[in-house]
Amino acid sequence: MRQDWEPEDLIEVWTLLEDDMKRVRNKSGTTRLGFALLLKFFEVEARFPESAKEVPAAAVEYVAQQVKVPAEAWGAYDWQSKAIQRHRGEIRAAYGFRANTEEDQDRLAAWLATELCPVELSRDRLAAAVVARCRNDHIEPPAPGQVRRLVGKAAKDFEKRFCRSTTDRLSHTTRSRLEDLVAGDDTEHGTDSVGAVSGGGRSHFTELKTDPGAPGLESLLAEVNKLERVRRLELPADLFADVSEKLVDAWRARASKEYPANLERMKPPRRLTLLAALCHVRQTEITDSLVDLFIQLVLKINTRAERKVEKELGAELKKVRGKEAMLLRVAEAALSEPSGTVRRVIFPVVGGEKTLKALAAEAAANEARYKARVRTVLRSSYSAHWRRMLAPLLSACLRSSLLFGEAVPTLLRR
């Protein structure tokens, strides 16, 4: 319970009403104050405080004034006496509640493990759900410490069941290939065929967790190879169909933080579930990164070609004699008479209509030449270097049923 209360909040929540005063009438002294505080605390929290310190000091002062008992008497209230047991029973009966039992706690743990743990990861929210469920069922919830232990038990039970059900959905081949991810690096022994099938070795597990590097041919091909390794695991498409995406992402994050040696020490169901979650999510992430890399590379190729052509043709395009002076005169004339006609204001300063037509034709010819040169440079660059990416990229992406829109046709046309 919060400890800071404004005066208006105290009045609204901690004021003893007529029925409350009837219940404290037959009590006196310390028991009168203790009963009144337990009564109002239970009304707010649907549970009893674990100790006297849990009740806000401001509330003790305010309730003490109402029952006309010194606030210091609260410190003398006996938490182990039969009187407090009677008080609790009376308060439960007043609000229609009953004490929780071991059977209630077992049912709550089973409910959490079955209904909430698959979709909720926050233990604080799970604990709040327990209290809300007890309030709804008119059962006094366990003490906060017991609730935390109950939530921990439910989370542990769910995790065991989740790992078991995930492992049961994996074929023997898939389990073996997942185990190979952390079984040790065999690349030094020349077992290329086995490594290609299983994707095994510590280096492959570490590589699987890494993000793509800077846009380039090698980084794109590395992502394609990474995607192929994940696909060779043959994870079922519906492996995590009955749990939330948030849960799968959480297990993926946990797997990413583990070292192969740590995973090897885990029990097989937990290890396989962590690896399966990592590979399941990474397959989508790697596919998305391939799309991003491809788009960036297309832009990179085009930008490089444009820069190269601009460097080659830039000086040549600026050699037209008197062009800058002519454009300056046009600008000055237009600014001096903004409402005038082109024929009356512009033509005289450039030497007539024919000169302007010649300038326009020259600019159009230069632009056409520029575009043609860019296409030539781009095609040359693609043929000499970038063509290596196309076959593996298309193979990987077509298998994922990705639609690239105009990106691939544009590159091929160029």
ZISUL-V55940 format. One record per pair of residues at least 12 apart in sequence whose ideal C-beta (glycine too) atoms are under 10 Angstrom apart, sorted by sequence separation. I is the first residue (numbers start at 1). J is the second residue. D is the distance in Angstrom with one decimal. If there is no record, write none. Layout:
i={I;I}
j={J;J}
d={D;D}
This chain:
i={23;24;37;59;60;130;186;210;211;262;263;330;333;334;23;41;60;61;116;131;134;187;188;210;258;333;336;41;57;60;112;115;116;127;180;186;187;212;333;342;394;20;21;24;37;40;41;44;59;60;112;127;180;183;185;186;187;207;330;331;333;334;393;20;23;130;131;184;185;186;187;210;254;255;258;330;333;38;57;112;116;127;130;180;181;183;184;185;186;187;257;258;329;330;332;333;34;37;41;111;112;115;129;130;180;181;182;183;184;185;186;207;208;255;256;331;390;20;37;40;55;111;128;179;180;181;182;183;185;207;251;254;255;329;330;16;19;20;127;130;177;178;180;181;182;185;254;255;258;329;330;34;108;109;112;126;127;130;176;177;178;179;180;181;185;204;208;255;256;328;329;390;14;37;40;41;52;53;55;108;111;126;129;176;177;178;182;183;204;207;208;251;252;255;256;329;390;14;16;17;20;37;40;52;127;128;177;181;182;251;252;254;255;326;327;16;36;39;52;123;124;126;127;130;173;176;180;181;182;251;252;253;254;255;326;15;37;52;105;108;123;126;127;173;180;181;204;251;252;253;256;326;386;14;17;37;40;107;108;125;126;199;251;252;255;256;330;13;14;33;36;37;52;124;178;181;199;250;251;252;255;13;36;51;123;126;248;249;252;253;322;14;50;104;108;122;123;126;196;199;200;248;251;252;322;326;330;382;13;14;33;36;37;49;104;107;199;247;248;251;252;326;382;13;32;33;36;48;108;123;198;199;32;35;107;123;196;197;199;248;249;327;382;33;34;36;104;108;196;199;240;248;252;322;326;378;381;33;100;105;108;117;121;195;198;199;239;243;379;32;33;34;104;116;120;197;198;379;32;33;48;104;105;196;197;240;245;323;378;32;33;37;97;100;104;105;117;239;240;377;29;31;33;36;97;101;104;112;113;116;117;239;320;375;376;24;28;30;33;34;38;48;98;100;108;112;115;116;117;320;323;375;1;27;28;29;30;33;34;37;48;95;97;98;99;100;109;113;114;117;118;235;236;239;240;323;374;14;28;29;32;33;97;98;99;100;105;109;112;113;117;235;239;240;2;14;24;25;27;30;31;34;35;96;97;98;100;105;108;109;112;113;116;117;233;235;320;1;20;24;30;33;34;48;95;97;99;100;108;109;110;111;112;113;114;115;118;209;233;237;320;1;14;29;30;33;34;48;97;105;106;109;110;113;114;117;118;235;236;14;21;24;30;31;34;42;95;105;108;109;112;113;117;235;317;1;10;13;14;16;20;21;30;31;38;42;92;100;108;109;112;113;209;210;233;317;320;9;14;15;16;20;29;30;31;34;92;106;109;110;113;114;208;209;233;1;10;14;15;29;30;35;39;43;92;105;109;110;113;181;208;209;230;231;235;9;10;13;14;34;35;38;42;46;91;109;113;209;230;317;3;9;16;31;34;37;38;41;42;47;205;229;230;233;316;317;3;5;7;10;11;15;16;35;36;39;40;43;46;48;3;4;5;6;10;14;31;35;38;39;42;43;88;177;181;230;231;317;1;3;4;5;10;30;31;34;35;38;42;47;180;205;206;229;230;313;316;317;1;2;3;4;5;205;206;229;230;1;3;7;31;35;39;42;177;178;205;227;230;231;3;27;31;35;39;177;204;226;227;230;231;313;314;5;176;177;178;202;203;226;229;230;313;1;174;175;177;202;205;227;228;312;173;174;201;202;227;27;173;174;226;227;309;310;313;173;174;225;309;312;313;171;174;202;223;224;227;309;170;171;223;226;227;309;310;23;170;171;223;226;306;309;310;170;171;174;306;308;309;312;169;170;223;224;308;309;23;169;208;223;306;307;309;23;305;306;309;169;170;209;220;223;224;305;308;309;166;169;205;208;219;220;223;305;307;308;23;169;208;222;223;305;306;169;221;302;305;306;308;166;205;209;212;220;304;305;308;20;165;166;205;208;211;212;219;220;304;305;19;165;185;211;302;305;182;184;217;220;301;302;305;165;166;182;183;212;215;216;219;220;301;304;305;162;165;182;208;211;212;215;219;301;181;182;214;215;302;162;182;183;184;199;212;213;215;216;217;298;301;162;182;183;212;215;216;301;166;181;182;214;215;215;217;47;179;182;212;215;216;298;301;46;158;162;166;179;215;301;45;46;214;300;47;46;47;163;298;46;158;162;179;182;297;45;46;54;178;181;46;48;159;179;182;297;46;47;48;50;175;178;179;182;46;47;49;50;178;181;46;47;48;49;50;178;180;294;45;47;50;178;179;293;294;297;47;175;178;181;42;174;177;178;181;45;294;47;175;178;293;294;167;168;174;175;178;167;170;174;177;290;291;163;166;167;170;290;294;163;165;166;167;163;164;167;170;174;163;164;166;167;170;290;291;298;160;162;163;166;169;290;161;162;163;165;166;294;299;302;160;163;164;167;287;291;295;298;302;305;159;160;163;166;286;287;290;294;295;297;298;301;159;162;163;166;291;287;288;290;291;295;298;302;163;287;291;294;298;301;159;166;286;288;294;297;162;287;284;291;298;283;294;121;118;119;120;118;119;121;117;118;119;120;121;117;119;120;118;119;121;118;121;117;228;224;227;231;220;221;224;225;228;217;220;221;224;228;231;217;220;223;224;227;231;216;217;218;223;224;226;227;217;218;221;224;225;228;217;220;221;224;227;216;220;223;224;227;220}
j={35;36;49;71;72;142;198;222;223;274;275;342;345;346;36;54;73;74;129;144;147;200;201;223;271;346;349;55;71;74;126;129;130;141;194;200;201;226;347;356;408;35;36;39;52;55;56;59;74;75;127;142;195;198;200;201;202;222;345;346;348;349;408;36;39;146;147;200;201;202;203;226;270;271;274;346;349;55;74;129;133;144;147;197;198;200;201;202;203;204;274;275;346;347;349;350;52;55;59;129;130;133;147;148;198;199;200;201;202;203;204;225;226;273;274;349;408;39;56;59;74;130;147;198;199;200;201;202;204;226;270;273;274;348;349;36;39;40;147;150;197;198;200;201;202;205;274;275;278;349;350;55;129;130;133;147;148;151;197;198;199;200;201;202;206;225;229;276;277;349;350;411;36;59;62;63;74;75;77;130;133;148;151;198;199;200;204;205;226;229;230;273;274;277;278;351;412;37;39;40;43;60;63;75;150;151;200;204;205;274;275;277;278;349;350;40;60;63;76;147;148;150;151;154;197;200;204;205;206;275;276;277;278;279;350;40;62;77;130;133;148;151;152;198;205;206;229;276;277;278;281;351;411;40;43;63;66;133;134;151;152;225;277;278;281;282;356;40;41;60;63;64;79;151;205;208;226;277;278;279;282;41;64;79;151;154;276;277;280;281;350;43;79;133;137;151;152;155;225;228;229;277;280;281;351;355;359;411;43;44;63;66;67;79;134;137;229;277;278;281;282;356;412;44;63;64;67;79;139;154;229;230;64;67;139;155;228;229;231;280;281;359;414;66;67;69;137;141;229;232;273;281;285;355;359;411;414;67;134;139;142;151;155;229;232;233;273;277;413;67;68;69;139;151;155;232;233;414;68;69;84;140;141;232;233;276;281;359;414;69;70;74;134;137;141;142;154;276;277;414;67;69;71;74;135;139;142;150;151;154;155;277;358;413;414;63;67;69;72;73;77;87;137;139;147;151;154;155;156;359;362;414;41;67;68;69;70;73;74;77;88;135;137;138;139;140;149;153;154;157;158;275;276;279;280;363;414;55;69;70;73;74;138;139;140;141;146;150;153;154;158;276;280;281;44;56;66;67;69;72;73;76;77;138;139;140;142;147;150;151;154;155;158;159;275;277;362;44;63;67;73;76;77;91;138;140;142;143;151;152;153;154;155;156;157;158;161;252;276;280;363;45;58;73;74;77;78;92;141;149;150;153;154;157;158;161;162;279;280;59;66;69;75;76;79;87;140;150;153;154;157;158;162;280;362;47;56;59;60;62;66;67;76;77;84;88;138;146;154;155;158;159;255;256;279;363;366;56;61;62;63;67;76;77;78;81;139;153;156;157;160;161;255;256;280;49;58;62;63;77;78;83;87;91;140;153;157;158;161;229;256;257;278;279;283;58;59;62;63;83;84;87;91;95;140;158;162;258;279;366;53;59;66;81;84;87;88;91;92;97;255;279;280;283;366;367;54;56;58;61;62;66;67;86;87;90;91;94;97;99;55;56;57;58;62;66;83;87;90;91;94;95;140;229;233;282;283;369;54;56;57;58;63;83;84;87;88;91;95;100;233;258;259;282;283;366;369;370;55;56;57;58;59;259;260;283;284;56;58;62;86;90;94;97;232;233;260;282;285;286;59;83;87;91;95;233;260;282;283;286;287;369;370;62;233;234;235;259;260;283;286;287;370;59;232;233;235;260;263;285;286;370;232;233;260;261;286;87;233;234;286;287;369;370;373;234;235;286;370;373;374;233;236;264;285;286;289;371;233;234;286;289;290;372;373;87;234;235;287;290;370;373;374;235;236;239;371;373;374;377;235;236;289;290;374;375;90;236;275;290;373;374;376;91;373;374;377;238;239;278;289;292;293;374;377;378;236;239;275;278;289;290;293;375;377;378;94;240;279;293;294;376;377;241;293;374;377;378;380;239;278;282;285;293;377;378;381;94;239;240;279;282;285;286;293;294;378;379;94;240;260;286;377;380;258;260;293;296;377;378;381;242;243;259;260;289;292;293;296;297;378;381;382;240;243;260;286;289;290;293;297;379;260;261;293;294;381;242;262;263;264;279;292;293;295;296;297;378;381;243;263;264;293;296;297;382;248;263;264;296;297;298;300;131;263;266;296;299;300;382;385;131;243;247;251;264;300;386;131;132;300;386;134;134;135;251;386;135;247;251;268;271;386;135;136;144;268;271;138;140;251;271;274;389;139;140;141;143;268;271;272;275;140;141;143;144;272;275;141;142;143;144;145;273;275;389;141;143;146;274;275;389;390;393;144;272;275;278;140;272;275;276;279;144;393;147;275;278;393;394;268;269;275;276;279;269;272;276;279;392;393;266;269;270;273;393;397;267;269;270;271;268;269;272;275;279;269;270;272;273;276;396;397;404;267;269;270;273;276;397;269;270;271;273;274;402;407;410;269;272;273;276;396;400;404;407;411;414;269;270;273;276;396;397;400;404;405;407;408;411;270;273;274;277;402;399;400;402;403;407;410;414;276;400;404;407;411;414;273;280;400;402;408;411;277;402;400;407;414;400;411;244;242;243;244;243;244;246;243;244;245;246;247;244;246;247;246;247;249;247;250;247;392;389;392;396;386;388;391;392;395;385;388;389;392;396;399;386;389;392;393;396;400;386;387;388;393;394;396;397;388;389;392;395;396;399;389;392;393;396;399;389;393;396;397;400;396}
d={7.3;5.1;8.1;9.9;9.3;7.7;9.1;9.1;9.5;9.8;7.2;9.7;5.1;6.8;8.3;7.9;9.4;9.4;5.8;8.9;9.1;8.8;9.4;10.0;9.0;5.9;10.0;5.9;8.2;5.1;6.0;9.1;9.1;9.4;8.2;6.2;5.7;8.6;9.5;8.6;7.5;9.8;8.9;7.5;8.7;8.9;9.3;9.3;9.9;9.3;9.5;9.9;8.3;8.5;7.9;5.7;9.5;8.0;9.1;10.0;7.8;9.4;8.9;7.2;6.6;9.5;6.9;7.8;3.9;9.7;6.6;8.5;9.9;9.2;6.7;5.8;4.7;8.6;9.2;7.3;9.5;7.6;5.3;8.8;7.8;5.8;6.7;4.7;9.8;8.6;9.9;9.3;9.0;9.9;7.8;8.7;8.8;5.5;8.0;8.9;7.0;9.9;9.9;9.6;3.9;6.3;8.5;7.7;6.4;5.3;9.9;8.9;6.4;8.8;9.3;9.7;8.5;6.1;9.8;7.2;7.4;8.7;9.1;8.7;6.8;6.2;8.8;8.5;7.9;6.5;9.8;9.7;4.0;9.5;6.3;6.2;9.9;7.4;4.9;6.5;7.4;9.0;3.3;7.7;6.8;9.2;6.2;6.3;9.0;4.3;6.2;9.8;9.3;9.1;8.9;8.9;6.3;6.8;10.0;4.6;9.0;8.5;7.6;8.4;9.6;9.9;7.2;8.8;9.8;9.5;6.8;8.0;9.3;7.1;9.5;9.7;6.0;9.9;10.0;5.7;7.1;9.5;8.9;7.3;6.4;9.7;9.2;9.4;8.7;8.5;7.2;6.6;8.4;6.0;6.5;9.8;8.5;8.7;7.9;9.8;8.6;6.5;6.5;6.4;8.2;9.8;7.5;6.2;5.4;6.0;10.0;8.0;3.8;7.9;9.0;7.2;9.9;9.1;9.5;9.8;9.4;9.0;5.2;8.8;9.5;9.5;8.4;4.6;10.0;9.6;9.6;9.0;8.7;8.7;5.5;8.4;10.0;6.6;9.3;6.7;7.4;4.7;9.9;9.4;9.3;9.8;6.4;8.5;4.8;9.0;9.4;8.1;8.5;5.2;9.8;5.5;9.8;9.5;7.6;9.6;9.5;9.6;3.7;5.1;9.0;9.0;8.7;7.2;9.1;7.9;5.2;8.6;7.3;8.9;10.0;7.2;8.9;8.4;7.7;8.8;9.4;10.0;8.4;7.2;5.2;7.2;9.3;8.2;7.5;9.0;9.9;9.1;9.1;10.0;9.5;9.9;7.5;7.4;9.5;8.5;9.3;5.4;9.1;4.1;9.8;7.6;9.7;7.2;8.0;8.4;6.8;7.3;9.1;9.3;7.9;9.6;3.6;8.7;9.7;8.6;7.4;9.2;9.2;6.1;10.0;5.7;5.1;9.9;8.9;9.6;8.6;7.3;9.6;8.8;9.8;6.9;8.6;9.4;9.3;6.5;6.4;8.8;7.1;9.5;9.9;8.3;8.4;8.7;8.1;5.9;9.7;6.3;8.9;9.9;7.5;8.8;9.6;5.6;6.8;9.9;8.2;9.0;8.9;9.1;7.4;6.7;9.8;9.8;9.6;5.2;9.3;9.2;5.8;9.4;9.9;6.1;8.4;6.0;8.5;4.2;8.8;9.3;9.7;7.8;10.0;8.2;8.9;7.2;4.8;5.5;8.1;6.6;8.6;9.5;9.2;6.3;6.0;6.3;7.3;9.8;9.6;9.3;7.7;9.8;8.6;8.7;8.4;7.5;10.0;7.9;5.8;8.7;9.7;8.8;9.7;9.6;9.2;7.3;9.5;7.9;8.9;9.0;9.3;5.1;8.8;6.5;9.9;9.6;9.6;8.0;8.7;5.9;7.1;8.5;9.8;6.2;9.3;5.1;6.7;8.1;6.0;9.9;9.1;6.9;7.8;5.5;9.5;8.3;8.8;8.1;6.9;9.8;9.2;9.6;6.3;9.6;8.6;9.8;8.0;9.2;8.4;5.7;4.9;6.1;5.3;6.6;7.4;5.4;8.6;4.4;3.7;6.2;6.0;9.2;9.9;8.6;9.0;9.8;9.5;9.5;9.0;8.7;9.1;5.2;6.5;6.8;5.8;9.3;6.1;8.3;3.5;7.6;8.7;8.0;8.7;9.9;6.6;6.9;9.7;5.9;4.4;9.2;3.8;7.8;7.6;5.2;9.9;9.8;9.2;9.5;10.0;8.0;7.7;8.5;9.1;9.9;9.5;9.6;8.2;9.6;9.4;6.0;8.4;6.4;7.7;7.2;8.2;9.2;9.5;9.2;9.2;5.2;7.7;4.4;7.8;9.0;7.6;6.1;9.3;4.9;8.1;9.6;9.0;9.9;8.9;9.9;9.3;5.8;9.7;4.5;8.4;4.2;8.1;5.7;9.3;9.6;8.5;8.0;9.3;9.6;8.9;8.4;5.0;7.5;7.7;8.4;9.0;8.8;7.7;9.5;7.6;9.0;8.0;9.8;5.7;9.1;9.2;10.0;9.8;8.0;6.9;9.7;8.9;5.4;8.8;9.6;9.5;9.4;9.6;7.9;9.1;8.7;9.6;5.1;9.2;7.4;6.0;5.3;8.8;9.9;8.0;8.6;8.2;8.7;6.2;8.9;6.8;10.0;7.0;9.0;9.3;9.2;9.4;9.5;7.5;9.1;6.5;9.6;5.8;8.0;8.7;5.7;5.2;7.9;9.3;9.7;9.4;9.4;5.2;5.3;9.3;9.7;5.1;8.9;7.0;9.9;7.0;9.1;7.9;9.2;9.4;8.9;8.7;8.7;8.7;9.5;8.8;5.6;8.4;8.8;7.9;7.3;7.2;9.1;9.7;8.7;9.7;9.2;7.2;10.0;9.1;7.6;9.2;8.9;4.9;8.4;5.6;4.8;9.3;5.4;8.6;7.1;8.3;9.2;8.4;6.1;7.1;8.8;6.1;4.9;10.0;4.8;9.1;9.1;8.6;6.8;9.6;5.9;6.6;9.6;9.4;9.2;9.0;9.9;4.7;7.7;9.4;7.9;7.4;7.3;7.4;7.9;6.4;9.1;7.8;10.0;9.8;6.7;8.1;8.7;9.4;7.8;7.4;7.9;6.8;6.3;5.5;8.8;9.9;9.8;9.2;9.1;7.5;7.8;9.0;5.0;9.9;8.0;6.9;6.7;10.0;7.3;9.9;8.4;9.7;7.6;8.6;8.9;9.7;9.5;9.5;9.4;6.2;8.8;9.6;9.6;9.5;4.8;8.1;9.8;9.7;9.7;9.7;5.7;9.2;8.8;4.7;8.6;8.8;5.2;5.6;6.4;9.3;8.0;6.6;6.5;6.3;10.0;6.2;7.2;9.8;9.9;7.9;10.0;10.0;8.8;9.1;8.9;9.1;6.9;5.8;9.1;6.8;9.3;9.6;9.7;9.0;9.5;9.0;9.4;8.7;4.6;8.9;7.6;8.0;9.4;9.7;8.8;5.0;8.7;9.1;7.3;5.7;6.8;8.4;9.5;7.2;5.5;9.3;5.3;9.6;9.8;8.5;8.3;8.6;5.6;5.8;7.8;7.6;7.3;9.2;9.7;9.5;5.0;5.4;9.2;9.7;5.6;8.2;7.0;9.2;7.0;6.3;8.0;9.6;9.3;6.6;9.1;7.1;9.8;9.7;8.5;8.5;9.5;9.9;7.8;4.3;8.6;9.9;6.7;8.8;7.7;9.8;4.8;8.1;4.1;8.6;9.0;9.8;7.5;10.0;6.0;8.5;8.2;6.5;6.9;8.3;8.8;8.1;9.9;9.2;9.5;9.9;8.6;8.8;8.2;9.7;9.2;9.5;6.3;6.3;8.3;8.9;8.9;8.4;4.9;8.4;8.4;9.8;6.4;6.0;6.8;9.3;9.4;9.1;4.1;8.7;7.2;8.3;5.7;9.2;10.0;7.9;8.2;9.6;9.2;9.7;9.8;9.1;10.0;8.9;8.9;8.1;9.5;9.1;9.2;7.5;9.9;6.0;7.0;4.8;7.9;6.0;4.1;7.4;6.5;9.9;8.4;5.7;9.2;5.6;9.9;10.0;7.3;9.5;9.7;9.9;8.6;8.2;9.9;9.1;6.9;9.8;7.9;9.1;9.2;5.9;6.1;8.1;8.9;10.0;9.3;8.0;6.8;8.8;9.5;9.2;4.3;9.5;8.5;7.9;7.5;7.1;9.1;9.5;9.1;9.8;9.7;8.8;7.3;9.5;7.7;9.8;7.2;8.9;5.9;9.8;5.5;8.0;8.1;7.4;7.3;7.2;5.1;9.3;6.8;5.5;5.9;6.5;8.2;8.3;10.0;7.6;9.6;10.0;8.0;8.7;7.3;9.9;9.4;8.1;9.1;9.7;9.3;8.3;6.0;4.5;8.8;8.2;8.8;9.5;6.3;8.0;9.9;6.3;9.3;9.5;9.4;8.8;9.9;7.2;9.1;10.0;9.1;7.2;4.7;6.5;8.0;9.4;9.9;9.8;9.7;7.5;9.1;9.2;6.9;7.9;8.2;9.3;9.7;9.4;8.9;5.6;5.2;9.8;9.5;3.8;9.8;7.0;6.6;6.6;6.4;7.4;9.6;9.7;9.0;5.2;4.5;8.7;6.4;9.9;9.6;8.9;9.1;9.6;9.6;9.7;8.9;7.7;7.5;8.8;8.3;7.8;9.3;8.4;5.8;9.0;8.5;9.5;8.6;4.4;5.9;9.0;7.5;8.5;7.1;9.7;9.8;8.8;7.7;7.7;6.8;8.7;7.9;6.5;9.5;9.8;8.2;9.7;6.1;7.1;7.7;9.7;5.1;7.2;6.6;5.5;8.1;8.6;9.8;9.7;9.3;8.3;9.0;9.9;6.9;9.1;8.7;9.0;8.7;8.8;8.7;7.5;7.7;8.3;4.9;4.6;6.4;9.4;6.2;9.8;8.5;6.6;10.0;7.3;8.8;9.7;7.2;9.5;6.3;5.5;8.3;8.4;8.1;9.5;8.6;9.4;7.3;9.7;8.1;8.8;6.8;9.4;6.3;4.6;6.9;7.5;6.3;5.3;9.8;6.2;5.4;9.1;9.9;9.8;9.7;9.1;10.0;9.8;9.1;6.4;9.5;6.4;8.0;9.2;9.3;5.5;8.5;8.4;4.9;8.9;9.6;6.7;8.4;9.0;8.2;9.9}
